Every structure is written in structure tokens, then in C-alpha cells.
Amino acid sequence: MTTALLDKLPKSPGVWAQAWTRLKTDRVGMVSLYVTVFFIGLVLLAQLGLVGKNWQTEVGTPFAPPHFIGKIVDGSQTAVVARIDGAAVDMSDVDPLAPRYKEWSERAAKFKTTNTVKSDTLPFGGDQLGRDVLSKVIKGAQVSITVGLAAALFATLIGTILGAIGGYFGGFVGDFLEWVYNVFTAIPYILLVFALAAVLKSSPLAGTLGSGVWTVVIILSLVGWTGIYRLVRAEYMKHRAREYVMAAEAIGASHASRVFTHILPNISHVVLVQLSLHVVSFIKAEVILSYLGLGVPLDMVSWGTMLAEAQTELVQGKWWQLVAATAFMASFVTAFALLTDALRDALDPKLR
């Protein structure tokens, strides 16, 4: 009877339910959420091959401009690529290869094609090979956003867990983690990246990871957790002596419960801010690593490789690939940063 009465009593909403209620009242935060979800959905569709799968196809003329510019008529483009048909070869009976010539001619006739017409303009323009920039930028979003989000999530997870353990328990465990932190921060960032890239390429996992996206994710995760660790450790050292943690200890809550159920929600705004900053910085880092040959392989495209190509194209006055990659990158990075700011405000206990 007592249990039934308790079930009928109104329950206070949890931390995450209250945060969602406050987030829904933030218009900027909700618009940012929609934009972020749109980009993540675009990444999933590209991963499934539903969009951007033909980004390597030369569907237009070289440097085909966007539709609103119109066809370039300075003679630098050719809209029709002629293909000649295989002609029968008339050889004398003296030539022992004459039967093969006839066979080859008949085989070539089966692949007889007409002239292939390429578009003079494309929605977002074309690159120097005539590939659609829109397809490239969508496929590039799959790589860049995957690298940025995955590396930031892994780095945040590593830094948060180690910072929580070091800040909450202290003592020998805290000193050991501080030593590990000092080792990582004592090595210059770029040298540490090169060292990890060399180790991964020579390790038994090299065949599994290759030199693609997940290699970049692992490298960035292993070098990017230190800043998050330092902030989380300081927050846990501050919160572990507060009244609500002592009250949780008094009612018999375990260490794991106090660390992840009681303290973590109250410092989640700090973690979210660091996550946002790392997503932005890791997307930029992917550009640098791809330029140095440590990023995505040559048979893949990312916003970083597109910006590297656009440097040479811009000198020739072909700006549309640069604008497309920059616009997509800026839209996602801005929306994600605003979303995490809104989540920080919704989760900050001082603003409740």
C-alpha cells in the first residue's frame, strides 16, 4: 500500500529532462540542433552510398562554373569528348596477325559508343577534372565530420574518465595520472603526431587501420585528451568535498555512483564546451594532416583535401570549390558550437 501511494506522488524531473526542457526554449540552440542533425544525417546517407557516391565521376567540363554564372566561352572548356570507333583492319594474308586484327575489330565494335556530352555548368561548379563540387563536398562531409566528431568524442571520453579518477581519488592514482599528463604535454604537439603516425604504420594494426580515417581519429584522440583531463580533474577536486557528494556517501552511494551519477552531471557543461572546441580544432587538424600526407588517403575526399586543391584553383580565378567547402565547414562548425553553448547553459547548475 505504501509503495502504491509513493508511485502516485509527483516525481521531480531528472537533470537531463530539465536540461531538455530549457533547451527547447532556446531558439538559437534548437536551430543549431536541427542544422547539426541535418549534417549528421547527410554523413549517414553518404556512408550508405545514397548521396555523393559518384563524386569521382567527371560529369562536367574542366572547371565547369556554377549555374548562376553560365557557360565559359573563352575556349578553355570542351563540352564534347569525341570517341573514335574501332575500324576494321584490312591486312594481307601474308601477315600472320591478320586473324587477330579481325577479332579485335569485332570486339571493339561491340563497345562502339557515341559522343559523350559533358555539362558546361554544374550546381556548385566543377573542379579541374570536371567532377561535381556538390558531390565532393557532401562526400567530404562524411570524412571530415566523422574525423572531427569521433576524435573529439574519444578524446573527451579519455580526458573525462582519467580526470574524474585523478580528481576524485587523488593520492597515488592522482600522482600517476599527473605524471602521464606531464609526459604527453612535454612533447611538442606536431612531433607527437608524427611519432604516433609512425608507430601506427609499423604496428600489427597497420593492416587493419590502414592510413585512412580511423588512423587520423586515433592519432588526434591520443594527443587531444590532455586539456580536457586538466579541467575535469580540477572540477572533481572541487566537487568531491561538497555537501551533495557527502550526502550521497552518507546514504551509501558507491564511488562509481558519486563519480558518474552525482558529480558528472554538475560539470557536464565544462565537458561539452571542451567537446565543441575539440570538434572544431580536429576538423582543422585533419586539413593539416591531409596536406602533410598523414591524413585521408588519395582515393578519398574531405573538406581538407578540397581546400588544398582550391589553393591552386583560386590563382586561376576558379573560386567555387573553395566557397563550397568553406560554406559547408563554417555552417557545421558554427551550428555545433552554438548547440554545445546552449547545452552548457541548459546543464549549468548555476543557471537553473
C-alpha positions, 0 to 999 in steps of 0.5 A: 500500500505504501509503495502504491501511494509513493508511485502516485506522488509527483516525481521531480524531473531528472537533470537531463529532462530539465536540461531538455526542457530549457533547451527547447526554449532556446531558439538559437540552440534548437536551430543549431540542433536541427542544422547539426542533425541535418549534417549528421544525417547527410554523413549517414546517407553518404556512408550508405552510398545514397548521396555523393557516391559518384563524386569521382565521376567527371560529369562536367567540363574542366572547371565547369562554373556554377549555374548562376554564372553560365557557360565559359566561352573563352575556349578553355572548356570542351563540352564534347569528348569525341570517341573514335570507333574501332575500324576494321583492319584490312591486312594481307594474308601474308601477315600472320596477325591478320586473324587477330586484327579481325577479332579485335575489330569485332570486339571493339565494335561491340563497345562502339559508343557515341559522343559523350556530352559533358555539362558546361555548368554544374550546381556548385561548379566543377573542379579541374577534372570536371567532377561535381563540387556538390558531390565532393563536398557532401562526400567530404562531409562524411570524412571530415565530420566523422574525423572531427566528431569521433576524435573529439568524442574519444578524446573527451571520453579519455580526458573525462574518465582519467580526470574524474579518477585523478580528481576524485581519488587523488593520492597515488592514482592522482600522482600517476595520472599527473605524471602521464599528463606531464609526459604527453604535454612535454612533447611538442604537439606536431612531433607527437603526431608524427611519432604516433603516425609512425608507430601506427604504420609499423604496428600489427594494426597497420593492416587493419587501420590502414592510413585512412580515417580511423588512423587520423581519429586515433592519432588526434584522440591520443594527443587531444585528451590532455586539456580536457583531463586538466579541467575535469580533474580540477572540477572533481577536486572541487566537487568531491568535498561538497555537501551533495557528494557527502550526502550521497556517501552518507546514504551509501552511494558507491564511488562509481555512483558519486563519480558518474551519477552525482558529480558528472552531471554538475560539470557536464557543461565544462565537458561539452564546451571542451567537446565543441572546441575539440570538434572544431580544432580536429576538423582543422587538424585533419586539413593539416594532416591531409596536406602533410600526407598523414591524413585521408588517403588519395582515393578519398575526399574531405573538406581538407583535401578540397581546400588544398586543391582550391589553393591552386584553383583560386590563382586561376580565378576558379573560386567555387570549390573553395566557397563550397567547402568553406560554406559547408565547414563554417555552417557545421562548425558554427551550428555545433558550437552554438548547440554545445553553448546552449547545452552548457547553459541548459546543464549549468547548475548555476543557471537553473 
